[in-house]
């Protein structure tokens, strides 16, 4: 399985234009597409950020998860390894 990350536009007729170097590799291939509406994200970035912050501040079903402690350990170690998996 190969993964490609690109930004493109969906046309009025529903077609999605791919860069030629990617499109030439696909001939009736089945692909999985995740659509992220960038324009929606750009409309109210502050609200999205506030919603995410509120969501993570309200984590209460994992009593052994202490976000502040995790970040304090991260600062003390001076690295950027994966802390949550």
N, C-alpha and C positions, 0 to 999 in steps of 0.2 A: 504494500500500500504506500502510495506517495501522497504527500500533502503539499498544497500550494496555497500561498497567502497573497492575495492581490485585492485591489479595490477597482471596481468597475461600476457601470450604471445599468440598470434594467430599463429596457426600451418600453415604449407604450404597448407594443404587441407582446410583451412578456419575455422577449429574448434577452439573453445576457451575452455581451460581447467579451470574448476571452482574448488575451494577447496571442498573436500568431504562433509563437514558439510553444505555447501550451495547447492551443486549439489543434495544432497539427498532430499532437500525440494521441488525440481522442478520435476514434472512429467507432461510433456506436458503443462506447464504453458506458457502463453504469457508474455513476458518481453520486456521492452524497454532498449536498449543498447546505451550508448554514448561512442564512441571510441575516446580516446585521445592518439595520437601517441607520446609517451614519448620520443622515440628516436629522432623525429623531434624537439621536444622542447629542447633536450639536445644539438643539433647540433650548434645552434647559440643563446644562451641565451641573449647575449649582444644586438643583433639586435632586438630580441623580446621585451626586456625591453625598448630599444630606441623607437621602434614603438609604444608601449603602452604609453610611456611618451609623445611623440609627439602628439598622438591622443588626450589625455586628456588635453594637453596644448592648443589645438586648439578648444576646446569646445566654440562655439560662439553663438549657437542657444538658450542658456538659460541665458539671461542677469542677472537674479536674483541669479545665482549660482556663488558664490565666493569661490573657493577652498581654497585659502589662509586664508580667514576669517573662514571657517569651521574648518581648522586645528588649527588655533590660538585659537578658542573657545575650541577645544578639549584639547589642552595643558593646558589652564587655568583651565579647569574643572578636570583635572587629572583622567579621566575615559575613558573607551573604549566602550561607548554605541554606538548603530547604529546611524550614522549621516545622512546617505542617505538611503532612502527606496523606 
